[in-house]
Amino acid sequence: MKKSPKVVITCAVTGSIHTPTMSPYLPITPSEIVDAAVGAAEAGASVIHLHARDPETGKPTPDPKLFMDFLPRIKQQTNAVMNISTGGGLKMTLDERLEAAHAAKPELCSLNMGSMNFALHHIAPKYTDWKHDWEKGYLEDTKKGIVSNTFEQIERIIVEVGQAYGTKFEFECYDVSHLYTLAHFLDRKLLKPPLFVQTIFGLLGGIGADPEDMMHMRRTAERLFGDDYLWSILAAGKHQMNLCTMGAIMGGNVRVGLEDSLYVGKGALAKSNAEQVAKIKRILGELSLEIATPEEARQLLDLKGGNEVGF
């Protein structure tokens, strides 16, 4: 693992997993996403991971017009690195998932490293009064479908976004096999180090959230990538702060945000993304770990710079 003198905090402000019924604090409209992103950056996040939602219904959408509404406004108010999703949302085609990246030509994009059962159906029974008609079916449909990220699709994203625009990737690895898939593309020289490897824990269909699971992912990444990667930890739901703290102590970076968990503590909904960022920053500060600024994050991740984007 490439040793980092400071911890890069990523904040994923809205995502495509949670639905409006689950929290009144989930950012939906472009203006809400702007406020959430700026607040997270002011609280200490140097990277902001972004999805878009239909302003009327809150349903995840790939509409590049919405991305190009909030991206320039965030850029005007903060120096944070903006990271655009290429995972999009459930049932989106790859063409749809890439529309925002083509429009924005960002410094950083997410890239899911494998097809998988991305299960959310078990969440639906917890709710009865839905704000919007689409929500329940959206979750239940994950019981019978997969999120597709084939080798062909991954290579297309690397070529069309990474090589075409000089965009780097947050490689989202939900299981050990995803690390081996990433190593395959590195061995083929389609990718250049340093790799920003986001190991993801606790999502049904991926690896679990036991500390031993995290250790296994780290050991495997160490064996495959050596000094050619920066490690980051994302843990879903109640596991968020625990595993992020453990990983940071071991030299990793961290990701928080309402995409990954709606809570800031047991039974307490986070009222903002900034609240989660402030909490992990405080915890890491009390452990004498320093937080990277956006410019320090750019240097660590070898990004092209905020003046080279399309917004």
HUTA-V980438 format. One record per residue. PHI is phi in degrees with one decimal (* if undefined). OMEGA is omega as a letter, one per 40 degrees, with the letter a starting at -180 (none if undefined). D_FIRST is the distance of its C-alpha to the first C-alpha in Angstrom with 1 decimal. Layout:
[[PHI OMEGA D_FIRST] [PHI OMEGA D_FIRST]]
//
This chain:
[[* i 0.0] [-67.4 a 3.8] [-73.1 a 6.0] [-110.2 a 8.8] [-71.3 a 12.2] [-138.5 a 13.7] [-92.2 i 13.4] [-86.3 i 14.4] [-98.5 i 17.1] [-99.3 i 18.3] [-123.4 i 21.8] [-99.1 a 23.3] [-82.6 a 27.0] [-143.3 i 29.1] [67.4 i 27.6] [-136.3 a 29.9] [-98.0 a 29.8] [-77.3 a 32.0] [-117.1 a 35.6] [-57.2 i 38.0] [-62.8 a 39.8] [-73.5 a 36.9] [-158.9 i 36.6] [-73.4 a 38.8] [-98.6 a 35.9] [-70.6 a 34.0] [-65.5 a 34.1] [-120.2 a 36.3] [-78.4 i 38.1] [-54.4 a 36.6] [-66.2 i 37.8] [-66.2 i 36.2] [-67.2 i 32.8] [-59.5 a 33.2] [-61.1 a 34.1] [-66.1 a 31.2] [-66.4 a 28.6] [-64.6 i 30.1] [-62.2 i 30.4] [-64.8 i 26.7] [-64.5 i 25.8] [-64.7 i 28.2] [-79.5 i 26.8] [134.4 i 23.3] [-76.5 i 21.6] [-100.4 i 20.1] [-127.8 i 19.8] [-117.3 a 22.7] [-94.1 a 22.6] [-129.5 i 26.1] [-120.5 i 28.6] [-120.8 i 32.4] [-134.1 i 35.3] [-61.9 a 39.0] [-62.8 a 40.5] [-87.2 a 43.5] [-112.5 a 42.0] [80.6 a 38.3] [-73.3 i 37.5] [-56.5 a 34.2] [-141.3 i 35.2] [-90.1 a 33.6] [-52.5 a 36.4] [-66.1 i 35.0] [-64.3 i 37.9] [-69.5 i 36.5] [-59.0 a 33.1] [-77.1 i 34.9] [-79.7 a 36.9] [-87.9 a 34.2] [-60.0 i 31.5] [-62.1 a 33.6] [-69.8 i 34.8] [-66.5 a 31.3] [-60.7 i 30.5] [-66.8 a 33.7] [-108.8 a 32.8] [-153.3 i 29.1] [-96.2 a 26.5] [-64.0 i 23.8] [-73.7 i 21.8] [-101.1 a 23.6] [-116.7 a 21.8] [-94.5 i 24.4] [-69.0 i 24.4] [-108.8 i 25.1] [-83.1 i 25.5] [63.1 a 28.6] [-147.0 a 30.7] [-59.4 i 32.4] [73.8 i 34.7] [-75.6 i 33.8] [-75.9 i 33.9] [-64.1 i 31.1] [-57.2 i 33.4] [-64.7 a 33.8] [-64.1 a 30.1] [-96.4 a 29.6] [-58.5 a 32.6] [-67.4 i 30.9] [-63.9 i 28.0] [-64.1 a 30.7] [-73.3 a 32.7] [-91.7 a 30.0] [45.6 a 27.7] [-76.2 i 25.0] [-68.3 a 21.8] [-144.5 i 19.8] [-131.9 i 20.8] [-79.9 i 19.7] [-147.6 i 19.6] [-74.8 a 20.1] [-94.3 i 18.8] [176.4 i 21.8] [-69.8 a 25.4] [-162.7 i 26.0] [-74.5 a 28.5] [-107.8 a 27.8] [-89.3 i 30.3] [-125.4 a 32.0] [-61.2 a 35.5] [-71.7 i 35.3] [-80.6 a 35.2] [-55.2 a 38.5] [-63.1 a 40.9] [-75.7 a 39.8] [-125.2 i 41.7] [-123.7 a 45.3] [-100.0 a 46.3] [-90.3 i 44.3] [-71.0 a 44.5] [-134.3 a 44.3] [-63.9 a 45.5] [-75.3 a 42.3] [-63.9 a 40.0] [-61.6 a 41.0] [-65.0 i 41.2] [-59.0 i 37.8] [-74.3 a 36.2] [-65.2 a 38.5] [-65.6 i 37.9] [-70.3 i 34.3] [-72.9 a 35.9] [-120.1 a 37.2] [-134.0 i 34.6] [-126.2 i 31.1] [-92.4 a 28.6] [-93.0 i 28.5] [-143.6 a 25.5] [-74.2 i 26.5] [-58.8 i 24.9] [-63.2 i 27.6] [-65.9 i 27.0] [-61.1 a 23.2] [-62.9 i 24.1] [-62.6 i 26.8] [-64.4 i 24.6] [-58.9 a 22.2] [-75.0 a 25.2] [-73.8 a 27.5] [-108.8 a 25.2] [-65.5 a 22.1] [-74.7 a 23.9] [-71.9 a 27.2] [-114.6 a 26.2] [71.9 i 22.9] [-80.8 i 21.4] [-95.7 a 17.6] [-125.4 i 16.6] [-92.9 a 15.2] [-82.0 a 14.7] [-85.1 a 16.3] [-116.2 a 15.6] [-92.3 a 18.3] [-162.2 a 18.0] [-61.6 a 16.3] [-59.5 i 18.4] [-66.0 i 17.0] [-65.3 i 13.5] [-68.5 i 15.7] [-64.3 i 17.7] [-61.9 i 14.9] [-61.8 i 14.0] [-59.3 a 17.8] [-71.9 i 18.0] [-67.7 i 15.1] [-62.3 i 17.0] [-81.1 i 20.2] [63.8 i 18.9] [-83.1 i 19.9] [-127.1 i 16.6] [-122.3 i 14.8] [-66.1 e 11.2] [-80.9 i 9.6] [-90.9 i 9.7] [-97.2 a 10.3] [-99.5 i 10.0] [-97.7 i 12.6] [-87.3 a 13.1] [-118.0 a 16.8] [-128.2 i 18.9] [92.7 i 22.6] [-94.1 a 24.3] [-62.2 a 27.1] [113.6 i 26.3] [-115.3 a 22.5] [-67.4 a 20.6] [-74.5 a 21.9] [-117.9 i 20.9] [-77.9 i 21.0] [-52.3 i 18.3] [-65.3 i 18.2] [-63.2 i 17.4] [-64.7 i 14.4] [-62.9 a 13.2] [-65.7 i 14.1] [-63.0 a 12.2] [-65.7 i 8.9] [-60.1 a 9.9] [-66.8 i 10.9] [-62.5 i 7.9] [-61.0 a 6.0] [-67.7 a 9.4] [-81.8 a 9.9] [-118.2 i 7.2] [54.6 a 5.3] [-88.8 a 4.4] [-92.0 a 6.5] [-141.9 i 5.4] [-108.3 a 5.9] [-95.9 i 6.8] [-137.1 a 10.5] [-121.5 i 13.3] [-127.8 i 16.8] [-127.4 a 19.5] [-79.2 i 23.1] [57.9 a 26.2] [-65.2 a 26.6] [-85.5 a 23.0] [-54.3 a 21.6] [-70.1 a 21.6] [-61.9 a 20.9] [-72.4 i 17.7] [-61.1 i 16.5] [-64.6 i 17.3] [-60.5 a 15.7] [-65.1 i 12.4] [-64.0 i 12.6] [-60.3 a 13.6] [-87.3 i 10.4] [103.0 a 8.4] [-91.0 i 8.7] [-100.9 a 11.3] [-136.4 i 14.6] [-131.1 i 17.4] [-129.4 i 21.0] [126.2 a 24.4] [-71.6 i 27.6] [-64.0 a 26.2] [-95.7 i 24.1] [-154.9 i 26.5] [-89.1 a 30.0] [-114.2 i 30.1] [-113.3 i 29.2] [-170.3 a 30.4] [-60.0 i 32.4] [74.4 a 35.2] [-113.8 i 34.7] [-63.2 i 34.1] [-70.6 a 31.9] [-83.8 i 34.4] [-163.7 i 31.9] [-64.8 a 28.3] [-58.2 a 28.4] [-63.3 i 29.3] [-68.5 i 26.0] [-60.5 a 24.0] [-61.6 a 26.1] [-67.3 a 25.6] [-68.4 i 21.8] [-63.6 i 21.9] [-64.2 a 24.5] [-59.7 a 22.6] [-67.4 i 19.5] [-63.1 i 21.8] [-69.2 i 23.6] [-97.8 i 20.5] [64.8 i 20.2] [-99.9 a 17.2] [-88.2 a 17.9] [-103.0 a 18.0] [-74.0 i 17.1] [-78.2 i 20.2] [-55.6 a 20.6] [-67.8 i 20.6] [-67.3 i 17.4] [-63.9 i 15.8] [-59.4 a 17.3] [-67.8 a 15.9] [-63.5 a 12.3] [-91.5 i 12.8] [58.6 a 15.1] [-87.9 a 18.1] [-76.3 i 21.6] [110.2 a 23.3] [-67.4 i 25.7] [-85.7 a 28.7] [-108.3 a 27.8] [-95.6 a 28.2] [-100.9 i 31.4] [-144.5 none 32.6]]
//
